[in-house]
Amino acid sequence: MRLAPLAALALTAALATLAVSRAQPEAPKLAFPIACQIGKTCEIQHYVDRDPGPGALDYRCGHRTYDRHDGLDIRILDMAAQRAGVDVLAAAAGRVVAVRDGVPDISIRAPGAPSVAGHECGNRVGIAIGNGWIIDYCHLAKGSPKVKVGDMVTVGQPLGRVGLSGDTEFPHLHFSVRHANLVVDPFAPAVAGGCAVQPATLWTPAVAAAAPYKRGAVLNAGFATAVLTNTQVEERSAVAPSAGSPATVAYARLIGLELGDVIEITLAGPDGKTLATSTLAPLDHDKDEFLVQVGRKRPPQGWPHGAYAAVVQVRRGGAVALTHRWRTAV
């Protein structure tokens, strides 16, 4: 999300220069703020922008961020998961200092979407966790906040559900940490700007181990009977292939791709032979999200019963950067 300063908390940090506070002795240890598992039911889409100028660099000097982004965007798989309900959890104990509700869950790209001016964070909960530390949880689902101002919360307590409210295009939690009104990157809290591999972290050891930095990931993968739109992937509405399907299509939605990446996707039949493959031209710029598909029309005799397999591979600088495999039975 592209988050404006949160006036309700008077958090007037100059994000144009992104002053990142140094870790203090009383720095908290944070639990993961969503009831999901990275790599299976969620992924980090964007990190904190560490570049003090007009550019954008994450804490590993990569480009998994954008200019002046002041938090983490933790993305769930799709809108189907959002409607089912994914809890946002308190990352640390503290006192609720702000709550907003009533902002509709709608992408800013949707036709007729209302203005989000003044409530870019959408439905939110702000929690003061002591010693000048404040955490904001943004884009909660309308009607989902479970706390009120003045409540004391414990680690892991549900605060609401992941939504699509405010300045956002996909269901996620924008998780923003500040100390003394300055942005803090939980992955690298001890550095006052710039980027490099950092041994320090605000995360608990369990979270740090479960959330390694990724230069790209596969968010969704599956099979369908026709080429899909991004909306169909979001809605999880693809029909699984059967022996009589008009086509068998393998699809994968990737995030965090980079300039020059070469993507190849292959579909194989039960006998292991390749049914279809596609190699795309090198990407001409970084891509936050990319849907790739390959398929084949039904043969005259129908689809043989058995296991169909697909693989997507990303090559970067001549080396394999990412590989993902999946299967289905017909």
C-alpha positions in Angstrom: 0.0 0.0 0.0 1.0 3.6 -0.4 0.4 4.9 3.1 0.0 8.5 4.1 1.2 9.8 7.5 -1.3 8.8 10.2 -2.5 12.1 11.6 -4.6 10.5 14.3 -1.4 9.5 16.1 0.6 12.6 15.1 3.1 10.3 13.4 4.8 13.0 11.4 8.0 11.2 10.4 9.6 12.7 7.3 9.2 9.6 5.1 10.9 11.4 2.2 14.2 10.9 4.0 13.1 7.8 5.8 14.8 8.3 9.1 15.0 4.8 10.5 15.5 4.7 14.2 18.3 2.8 15.9 17.4 -0.1 18.0 17.2 0.7 21.7 18.0 -1.6 24.6 14.2 -1.8 25.3 13.4 -2.8 21.7 10.6 -5.3 21.6 10.6 -8.8 20.1 7.8 -9.2 17.7 5.6 -12.2 16.9 4.2 -12.7 13.4 1.1 -10.5 13.0 -1.0 -12.7 10.8 -2.4 -16.2 11.3 -0.7 -17.6 8.2 2.4 -19.5 7.1 4.9 -17.7 4.9 5.5 -19.8 1.7 2.1 -21.6 2.1 -0.7 -19.3 2.9 1.0 -15.9 2.7 4.1 -14.0 1.4 5.8 -10.7 2.1 5.0 -8.5 -0.9 6.8 -5.3 0.0 9.5 -4.4 2.6 10.3 -1.1 4.1 12.0 1.4 1.7 15.6 2.0 3.0 16.6 4.5 0.3 16.7 8.0 1.7 16.3 9.5 -1.7 13.7 9.1 -4.5 14.7 5.6 -5.2 13.6 2.4 -3.5 15.7 -0.3 -1.8 14.7 -2.9 0.7 16.9 -4.0 3.7 18.8 -6.4 1.5 19.5 -3.8 -1.2 16.8 -5.4 -3.5 13.8 -3.9 -5.0 11.0 -5.6 -3.1 9.6 -2.2 -2.0 8.7 1.2 -3.5 9.6 4.8 -2.7 8.7 5.9 0.9 7.0 2.6 1.8 7.0 2.7 5.6 6.1 -0.9 6.5 5.7 -4.5 5.5 2.9 -5.7 3.2 2.1 -9.3 4.2 -0.1 -10.7 1.5 -2.5 -13.6 1.7 -3.1 -15.8 -1.3 -6.3 -14.4 -2.8 -9.7 -12.9 -2.2 -11.1 -16.3 -1.5 -8.8 -16.6 1.5 -9.8 -13.1 2.6 -13.5 -13.9 2.5 -12.9 -17.1 4.5 -11.2 -14.9 7.1 -7.5 -14.6 8.2 -6.9 -13.2 11.6 -4.5 -10.2 12.2 -2.7 -10.8 15.5 -1.0 -8.6 18.0 2.7 -8.8 17.5 3.4 -7.5 21.0 1.4 -6.7 24.1 0.3 -3.1 24.6 -2.6 -0.6 24.8 -4.9 0.2 21.9 -4.5 3.9 21.0 -6.5 4.1 17.7 -9.2 2.2 15.9 -10.9 2.9 12.6 -13.7 0.9 11.0 -16.2 1.4 8.2 -13.9 1.7 5.2 -15.2 -0.6 2.5 -13.1 -3.5 1.2 -12.5 -2.6 -2.4 -9.4 -2.3 -4.6 -8.5 1.2 -5.6 -8.3 -0.2 -9.2 -12.0 -1.3 -9.1 -14.4 0.7 -11.3 -16.1 3.3 -9.2 -13.8 2.8 -6.2 -14.3 5.6 -3.6 -11.5 8.0 -2.7 -9.3 6.8 0.1 -7.9 10.3 0.9 -7.4 10.7 4.6 -7.8 7.0 5.3 -5.2 5.4 3.2 -4.5 2.9 6.0 -8.1 1.8 5.7 -9.6 0.1 8.7 -6.8 0.0 11.3 -5.7 -0.6 14.8 -2.9 1.3 16.5 -1.2 -0.1 19.6 1.4 1.5 21.9 3.7 -1.2 23.2 5.7 1.0 25.6 8.9 3.0 25.6 7.9 5.1 22.6 7.0 2.1 20.3 3.8 2.1 18.3 2.6 -0.5 15.8 -0.1 0.1 13.2 -2.1 -2.7 11.6 -3.7 -1.4 8.3 -6.2 -2.6 5.7 -8.3 -4.6 8.1 -11.6 -6.0 6.8 -14.6 -3.8 7.3 -16.5 -4.7 10.5 -13.6 -7.0 11.7 -11.8 -4.9 14.4 -12.2 -6.7 17.7 -10.7 -4.1 20.1 -11.5 -0.5 21.2 -9.3 2.4 22.3 -8.0 1.8 25.8 -8.0 -2.0 25.6 -4.9 -3.9 26.7 -3.9 -6.7 24.3 -1.6 -9.7 24.7 0.8 -11.2 22.1 -1.2 -13.2 19.6 -4.5 -11.8 20.4 -6.8 -11.3 17.4 -7.3 -7.7 16.4 -9.3 -8.1 13.3 -9.1 -9.8 9.9 -7.0 -9.1 6.8 -9.0 -6.9 4.4 -8.9 -4.8 1.3 -9.7 -1.4 2.8 -7.9 1.8 2.1 -5.1 2.4 -0.5 -4.6 -1.2 -1.6 -5.1 -3.5 -4.7 -4.8 -6.9 -3.0 -5.7 -8.4 0.4 -2.9 -7.9 2.8 -1.8 -6.4 6.1 0.3 -3.3 6.1 2.4 -3.7 9.3 4.1 -0.4 10.4 6.5 -0.1 13.4 7.7 3.3 14.8 9.9 4.3 17.7 9.9 8.0 18.8 7.8 8.8 15.7 10.5 7.3 13.3 10.0 4.4 11.0 11.7 1.2 12.1 12.3 -1.7 9.8 11.8 -4.9 11.9 14.2 -6.8 9.7 17.0 -4.3 10.2 16.3 -2.0 13.1 19.8 -1.0 14.0 20.7 0.9 10.8 19.8 4.5 10.3 19.2 4.3 6.6 20.7 2.4 3.7 20.7 -1.3 3.2 22.9 -4.4 3.8 22.5 -7.8 5.3 21.7 -7.2 9.0 22.2 -9.6 11.9 19.8 -7.7 14.1 16.0 -8.1 13.9 13.0 -7.2 16.0 11.4 -10.6 15.2 11.4 -13.5 17.6 13.8 -16.2 16.5 10.9 -18.4 15.3 9.6 -15.6 13.0 13.1 -14.7 11.8 13.7 -18.4 10.7 10.3 -18.6 9.0 10.6 -15.3 7.1 13.8 -15.4 5.1 14.3 -12.8 2.5 13.1 -13.9 -1.0 13.9 -12.5 -4.4 10.6 -13.7 -5.8 8.1 -16.3 -4.9 5.1 -18.2 -6.3 1.9 -17.0 -4.7 -0.6 -19.3 -6.5 -0.3 -22.3 -8.8 -2.8 -24.8 -10.2 -4.6 -26.2 -13.2 -7.6 -25.1 -15.2 -9.6 -25.9 -18.3 -9.0 -22.5 -19.9 -6.7 -19.6 -19.8 -7.5 -17.6 -16.6 -7.7 -13.9 -15.8 -6.1 -12.5 -12.7 -9.6 -12.0 -11.2 -10.3 -15.7 -11.6 -7.1 -16.6 -9.8 -8.1 -14.1 -7.0 -11.5 -15.7 -6.8 -10.1 -19.2 -6.9 -12.7 -20.0 -9.5 -10.7 -22.3 -11.9 -12.4 -25.6 -12.8 -10.1 -28.6 -12.4 -9.4 -30.6 -15.6 -11.2 -33.9 -16.2 -11.0 -36.4 -19.0 -13.4 -34.5 -21.1 -12.1 -30.9 -20.5 -11.7 -28.8 -23.6 -8.1 -28.0 -22.5 -5.7 -28.5 -19.7 -3.9 -25.3 -18.5 -1.2 -24.9 -15.9 -0.9 -21.5 -14.3 1.3 -19.8 -11.7 1.2 -16.3 -10.3 4.6 -15.0 -9.2 5.6 -12.0 -7.2 8.8 -10.0 -6.7 10.2 -10.6 -10.2 13.2 -8.6 -11.5 14.3 -6.9 -14.7 15.8 -9.5 -17.0 14.2 -12.5 -15.4 13.3 -15.3 -17.9 10.2 -17.4 -17.0 9.6 -20.9 -18.3 6.5 -22.9 -17.6 6.0 -26.6 -18.7 3.0 -29.0 -18.6 3.6 -32.8 -18.7 1.2 -35.7 -19.1 0.9 -38.9 -17.1 3.6 -40.5 -19.2 6.0 -37.8 -18.3 6.2 -36.4 -21.8 5.9 -32.6 -22.3 2.5 -31.5 -23.5 3.2 -27.8 -23.7 6.0 -25.4 -22.7 6.5 -21.6 -22.9 9.6 -19.5 -22.4 8.9 -15.8 -22.1 11.2 -13.0 -23.2 13.3 -11.4 -20.5 11.3 -9.0 -18.4 11.8 -5.4 -19.4 11.3 -4.2 -15.8 10.7 -5.4 -12.2 7.2 -6.8 -11.7 5.4 -7.0 -8.4 3.1 -9.6 -9.8 3.0 -11.8 -13.0 0.6 -14.5 -14.1 2.1 -17.1 -16.5 0.2 -20.0 -18.1 0.6 -22.8 -20.6 -1.8 -25.4 -21.9 -3.0 -27.7 -24.6 -6.3 -28.5 -26.2 -8.0 -31.9 -25.6 -6.8 -34.7 -27.8 -9.4 -36.5 -29.9 -9.5 -39.5 -27.5 -9.8 -37.2 -24.4 -7.3 -36.8 -21.6 -5.7 -40.0 -20.3 -6.2 -40.7 -16.7 -3.3 -40.2 -14.4 -1.1 -37.5 -12.8 -0.4 -34.3 -14.7 2.6 -32.2 -13.6 3.7 -28.6 -14.1 6.8 -26.7 -13.3 7.6 -23.0 -13.5 11.2 -21.8 -13.4 12.7 -18.3 -13.2 16.3 -17.8 -14.5 18.1 -14.7 -13.4 21.6 -13.8 -14.6 22.0 -17.3 -16.2 21.2 -19.2 -13.0 18.0 -20.7 -11.7 16.5 -18.3 -9.1 13.2 -20.0 -8.5 11.5 -23.3 -9.2 8.1 -24.5 -8.3 6.3 -27.8 -9.1 2.7 -28.9 -8.7 0.5 -31.8 -9.8 -3.1 -32.8 -10.4 -4.9 -36.1 -11.1 -7.3 -36.6 -14.0 
